[in-house]
Amino acid sequence: MKYTFKSLATLTIAGTLATGCNLLKDLNYTVTPTILEMHGDSVRVKVDVTFPTKGIKKKASVEIIPMLGNTPLNTVLVLGEKATGNGTTVKYKPGGAISYEDVVAYKPDFEASELTVSGRVMKGGVEKMITPSKKIADGTIITPYLVNKDFRVTIAKDEHKNIRTDIYTTYINYLKGKSNLQKNEVEKESWKSFEKWLSDAQNNPKIKINSISITGYASPEGEENSNNTLSTDRANTGKIASIDLAKKVKNDAVQKEIYTLLGKGEDYEGFKVELQKSTMNQDEKQLVIRVLEMYKDPIQRETEMRNMAKTFTYLDEKVFPKLRRAEIKVSYETTGHSDDTYQMIAKTTPEKLNVEELLYAATLVKETSEKTLIYNACETLYPNDYRAFNNVGVLLYLQGKFSEAETKFEKANAINSNPITIGNLGAVAGNKGDFKKAKTLLSKAMGSAETNYNNGIIAIVEGNYPSAISNFSDNKTFNKSLAQVLNKEFDEATKTLEASQDKNSAQGLYLKAIIAARTDKSDETINFLKNAIAKDAAFKAKAKKDREFLKLNANQSFIDLVK
């Protein structure tokens, strides 16, 4: 947009007029963009000033004073080629051009303002005339302020699995060099517990036994090949004992061919574990371990241990018997309750559920009040788990109770500082308008969809529209469409808006009007505005002063619409 600065013709003081006419000719101003725009909460002003041939006398100088509304911008001093000062010199005969840039923090009165220039013409340091104020551009488009500050919060998920895989483990011990089952073994408490477990499993439809592995071991003394055979025999004995026990309690699954048998020979790893657990003197323990590590040959290793007679006797009485065993591992699945049952228990007797089950149950109910009750129960029963506190905070946030939500998020983060609650605290900060704090917190949060969306909002506020588009990812939302408009991707912005929930909302229609205006489609602009105003009358006053529609100021349909 070009304006001519007729600095002399409009003055009313005759003496100054005559002097001024000889010092400065008309100047041309080109403003980019032609209508000022707010980005990142500030307005950037760029003006190119052209001085014509013989436009400024050699000893003259001029102060160009820009004003945006009532706010003065930086003054520019231009010097004739023989004038003195700290300004920019413009030659007399060829003329020339200067470029002026300034950035000013946005103020609300900038929205319907004008960029004007005035000036003082001087010669020899003496003021010769004051030029009148002249409009050179309109201000200010503030479309970035349409961004929805709908910062999102993240639920901390449960790890509940309704089908849980587990292993039941028990042991059978044997006499030295033997693989037959001793009567006292089936009378031990551990074997009776196994019997009860098999009986319960048979009568519990939620338990499914998948497989049983039985591994036989020998203690690390005696001939190696014999021990290998012995460990295999013990695995077989373990299988027979398990089947006999299954017949006793009528457990059908354990009687089937679901066994894997393995003889592992001498159990040196188990030996080291049991040795450390024993009451043997620490120095003696270290000596035995050194022997184990020094001698790799089993025969030599056993010989060296036997040479430590007292130590070997202790091992033979206290440690080796624990290694002569068959280890029985039953792999099984437990199916949890039905979803209806989880809900019922969570509401009536939540203490019967573990933390994962309670968190899962809360996801099954729809009413916010019921979710809150379940999460509150979880807070009481499991106070060291941050997730229930976080999730109550989410429910409060979604109800607009931001201070209460923040308290819950802070409590959750005190229990366990984690990316989810840090991100949620960032959402609260953003909702309060503290974008600096929000950005800091979000940078520490996990890269969840919610966090990325929130970073997109911050990017719009900061004027980084490509980053906003990237953070919004595949979200078909008003905010992403707005970022695309601000990045001048009008076709993509239209596609996004059409796929969003705001396709026909008042703000969505208003954004469509902006897209139409920027692509010079006046009829569509007026139609979209009409529909937006019909849904929200507040957009009438907004449109009237919105510089997005400046080209329509002479359009009668627009005038009638916003009057």
N, C-alpha and C positions, 0 to 999 in steps of 0.2 A: 504494500500500500504506500503510495507516494503522496507527500504533502509539500506545498511550497511555503516557506517561511518568509512572508512579506513583512520583514521586520520594521520597515520604515514608513510605509504608506498609511498605517493605521494610527500613528501617534498624533496627539493633539497639541503637543508643544512645538511651536513653529521653529524655534532655534535648534532644538535637538533634532527635529526632522531634517533640517537642512544639513546639519553636520553629519547625521547618520547616513544620509543618502550618498555621501561621498566616501563612506568608510566600509560599508557592507552591502553586498547585493543579496538578492533572494537566494535562500538555501533550499535544497531538496532533502527530504528525510524518507528513508526506506526502513520500515520496521519489520523484523522477522521474529516470530510469525506475525502475520498481519493483524491478528487479534491475540492479545497476550494470553498466556496459559499458565495455570498453576500446576506444578509438578513437585512432588516431594515436599509439600508444604511451603514452597517458595515460588516466586515469579522471576523468571529470567527475562531481562530486557536487552535486546540487541538492536541498535539503530546505526545505520550507515548515513552519514551526513556528507552531501556533495556540495562543494564550493565551485561555482562557475568560473570561467576565465575572468580574471581581474575581479574576483569576487570579494576579496578582502584586501584593504589597503595595506601597504608595507609596514606602516607604523601602528596599525590598528590591532586590537585584540577583542575577542568576544567570549564572554562566559555563557555557555549554553546550559540552562538549568531545567532538567527534566523533572516532572512531577507525575506520580501515579496516584490519581485521586488527590487527596490532601497530603500525601507522603512525598517529601522531596527525595530525589535520587542523587547520586553523585554528580557534581557539577563538572562540566568539561570546559577547559580553557584552550582556545585556539588563537594562535599568534600569527600576525602578518610576518613576513620574512625579516623585517627590521625591528619588530617588537621584542621586548624582553619579558622573561617569565618562565614558568615551569610547564607550559602547555605544549601542544602539538603545533608545529609550524606548517603553514600552507603558503605555497609560493603565489605571488601576485598574478603573473601573466598566465601560467598554465592552469591555475586553480588547483583543485585536488579533492581528496576525500579522507574522511576519518571514520573509524568504526568505534562505536561506544557500546560497552556491555556492563550490565549491573545485575545483581541478584538481590532481591529483597524478600524478607519473610512475609508470607501472605497475611493480609488483614481482611476481615469480612467486608469492609467497604470497597475492596478492590473489585468485587464481583460485578458491579454496575458502574465502573469508573471509566476514566479516559486517561490516556497517556498524553501529556501536554509538554510543550517546551516554551520557555521564555528566555530572556537573556539580557545581558548588559554589554553595550558596546563602549569600548574605551580607547583613548589615544594618549600616549605618554603617561599612563597611570591615572588619567582623569576620565571620569565617567561622562560619556557624551549622550547616551540615550539608554532607555530601558525598553526592550521590545515586549510587546504584549504576548500573553499566553496564547498558544496555538495548539489545537488538537492534532496529534499525529498518529494515534492508534486508539483502539478500544480495548478495554480490559474488563473482566478477565474470565476466561473459561476455567471453570473449577470442577469439571466432570470427574476427576479422581475422587472427589468427596462423596460420590455416589456409592463408593465401596461399602458393602455390608460388613460390619464389624462382628460377623457371626462366627467368632472363634470357636473351634470345636474341641471337645474333651474326649478322653479315651478311657474306656472301661478296662480294668485289669481282668484278664480272662482266667477262668478256672482251668485246671489240668485233669478234670474228671474224665475217666474212661469207664463206660458202663460195663465193658468186658475187661476185666483186669487179669493179667497173667501173673502167676506167682509160683513159688516152689516150696514144697514141704520137705524138710530134710531130717533124716534120722540115721542112726548108726547101729551096727551089730559088731561087738568085739569078740575076738577069738583067743584061744590059748596059743602059746608059742608052738609053731609048727603045725597047728591044727586048722581045719576048715569046717569042722562039724559044729552045728549050733548047740550051745550050752543051755541047759534049762534055766540057769540064772539070768541069761540074756533076755528071755521072753518074760521074765518077772520084773525086769527093771522098769522104772517109772517112764523112761523115754519110749520103751516099746509099748507100754500101756497107753501112753499119750497118742502114739501112732495108731493103735487099735481104735481109740475113740475118734480120732480124726477120720479114719477110713469109714467108720460107722456113720458119723455125721455127714460125710461127703455122699455116702450112698443114699441118705435120706434127704439130702438138700438138692433140689432140682436146679439150683443156681450154680452148682459146682460141677465142672466137667473135667475129668482127669484125661490128659492127652498122652502122656508118656511117663515112663519110669526109667531112670538110668541108675545102674548099680555099678559102683567101681570098687574093686577089691585092692587092698594094700597089704604089704608085709613090712615088718620092722627091718631096719638096716643091719641085721646080723644074720649069719647063716650063708649058705651057698646061693649065689645070685640066681642061677637057673631054677633052683628049687623054690626060691621066693617068688619068681615069676609065675610058676605053676600054682603055687599056693595062693597068690593074689587072685588068679583066675578062678580057682576053686571056691574062694570066699565070695566072689561075685555071684557064682552059681548058687551057693548056699543062701545068699541074701535073697535071690529071686524066689527060691523054694519057700523060704520063711515068709516072704511077703505074700505069696499066693496062698499059703496056708492060713495066714492071718485074714486075708480077704475072704476066704471061704467061711471062716468063723463068723465074720460080721456080715456076710452075704453081699460083699461089694463086688458087683459084676465086672466093673471096668478093670480092676487090678488083676483079675483072673485071665484077662485076654493077653494076646501077644503084643504088648506095648512096651516091651523091655529092651533096653540096650545095656549089654554087659561088657565090662572092660576090666582086665587085670593089669594094674600099673606097676607091679613089682614093689621094690623097696621104696619107701616114701621118705626121701631125704628132705624134701621141702617141708613136709609135715613134721619131720623130726626137729628141724630148726625152730619151727613155730612152738612146738611143745616144750622144747628145751628152754626157750626164752620165758615161757610161762611157768616153768618149774621153780622150786625153791632152792635149787642148786646154787652154790657160791658163784658169784659173778666171775671170778677169775677162772674157775673150773669151766664155766660155760664158754668163756672166750677160748680156752685151750681146746675144748671139743670142737668148736667152730673152726679153729685154725687147722685142726686135723682133717675135718671134712673138706676144707678148701684146698689143703695142701696135697692130699692124696685122692686122685681121681679113680684109681683102681679099687673096686669094691672090696676085694680080698685084703689088700694092703691096708685099706682104710679101717676095716673091722679089726685087723691085727693090731694096729696102733691103738684103737680104742680099748681092746682087751688088755693091752699092756698097762693101761691106767686102771688097775684092778678095782680100786675103791670107786672110782668114777663110773666104771662100766657096771658095777653092781647096782649103783643108784639108777643108772639109765635102764638097766634090765628090769628093775622093780617098779620104777615110777614113770618112765617115759615110753619105753618100747611097747608096753601093753596097749597104750592108747592108739598106737599106729597099726596094730593087728586088727584090721577092721574091714567091714563092707559099708560103704557110704551109699545110702539110698536117697535119691532125689526124685520126688513126684512133681511133675510139671502139670499145673492145672489152671483152669480159667474160672473166674467167679463173675457171674452176671449180676449186675446191680438191680435196683428197683425199677419199676416202670416210671415214666415221667410224672404220672398222676400221683404215684405213691411218694416220690421225692417231694412234690409240692405239699402234700398232706403232712408228711413228717416235718418238713421245714417250718410249717406254720404252727404245728401243735407241739411236737417234741424235738426241737432242733438239736438238742444235745445228743441225739442218736445218730447224727450225721457227722462225718468228718468235714474238714474245711473245704475240700474240693467239692464234696457233694452239696454243701450249703451254697457255695458260690454258683454251682451249676443249677440248683433249684431256683435261685433268684432269676436266672435267665429264662425260666419257663413261665413265670407269671407276667401278666401284662400290666396290672395296676401298679402305679408308682408307689402307692402306700404299702402294698403287699411286698414289693421289692425291698422297700426301706426296712420293713419289719424283719425280713430274712437277713438283710445285711447287718442290721443292728444286733440280731442274735449272734451272727458270725463275729462281730466285733467283740462281744462279751465272751464268747466261748474260745475265740482264738485271737487274743489281743496282740499277739506278736506277728500277725500276718497283716501286711499293709493293705491288701487288696480290698477288703470290705470297707475300710475307711475311705479309700480312694473312690470306690463305687458309690458310696453314699454321697460323696462330694459331687460326683457326676450327676446324680439325680437332683441334688440341690441346685446345681448350676443350670440344668435344663429347666428348672422351675423359676429361674431368674433370681435365686437367692445366692448372689455371688459372694458376699462376705462369709456366709455360713459354709459355702462350698470351699472357699479358700482355707478356712479353719480345718476342714476335714482333709484337704490335700496336704496341708502343712503337717498334720498329725501322721498321715500315711507316710510322708517323706521322712519324718523323724524316726519312724519305726524302721524304714528301709529306704534310703535315698535311691531313687530309681528313675529311669527315663520317663516312665509313664506319668508319675505324679509331678515331676519337674515340668514336663510338657503341659500338664493341666494347670499348674501355677502360672505358666506362660500365657495360657489362654485367659486366665483371670486378669492378669496384668494388661493384656491387649484389650480385653473388654472394658477395663477402666480407662483406657486411652494412654497407658504408659507403654508406648511401643518400644522404647529403648530397653526397658526391663524385660518386656515380652520377648524381644529378639534375643537377648542374652540367655534367658531361660530356654527358649526353643532350640537354641544352638546346642544345648546339653541334652535335649530330649531324643528319644528314639526316632528313626525315620519312618514313623507310621503315616498312614494316609491323613490322619487328623493333624499331625504336626506339619506335614508338607502343606496342607491346606492353609494352616495358620501362617506359615512362612510366606505363602502367596499373598495373604492380606497385608503383611508387613511390607512385602515388596511393592505392592501398589502404593501404600502410604509413602514409601521412600522414592517412588517414581521409577522403579526398576521393573518395567513391564515385561520384558522377556523372561526375567527370573520368576515373576508372578505366574506367567503362563506355564512355565516348566514345573513349578511347584504344584499348580492346580492339576497337572497331569490330565487324566481322562475325566475329571469332574465336569459334568455339564451343568454349570452353575452360572448365576448372574455375575458373580465376581470374575469368573474366567472370561466371560463374554466382554465384561468391562475392560479387563486387561488387554484383550485383543483389540478392542476399539481404540484404547489409548496407544497401542502399538501400531495403529493404522492397518490392522488386519480385518477389514470390514466384512468380507465374505465369510471368513472363519468365525467372526464374532456372531454373525447372523445364524450360522449353523448351530453354534453352541447354545445360543439363546433359544432357538426353536426346540432344542432337545432338553431344555431345562424346565424346572418347575415354575419358573418365572415367565414362561412363554407368553402368558396372557395376564400377568399381574400388572398392577399400575406401574411399578418401577421397571418391569420388563418392557412394557409398551413405551415408556419414556426413553429407555435406552435405544429401542428401535427407532424412535423419532430422531435421536441424535445420529444414529447410523445413516438414516435417510438424509438428514441435513448435511452431513459431511460428504455424502455422495451426490449432492445437488438434486435430490428428489423432493421437491417442495410439496407436491400433492400428498405423497406418502407421509412426509413429515407431519403435515397438518392432521392427517387422518389418525396417525398413531398418537399424536398429542391429544386429540379429541377423545380417544378411547381411554388414554391414561387419566385425563382429568375427570372423565365420567366415573372412574373407579376410585380416584382419590383427588378431591378438589384442591388439595394443597399444591398439586403440580401446576395449577393455573398461575399462581404468583411466581413459582419457580421458573416456568417457561417464559414469563413476561420479561424477566431480567437476565435470563440465561443467554450468554453471548454465543452459545452454540447456534442459536436461531437468529443471529443478528441480520442475516441476509433477508429474513422474512419481515423485517420491521415495516416495510412498505406494502406487504401483502395484506389485502383487506380481510381475507379469511383468517389469517393469523391475528390481525388486530381485533377482529370480532371475537375470536376464541379466548383471548387472554384479557380482554378489557374487564 
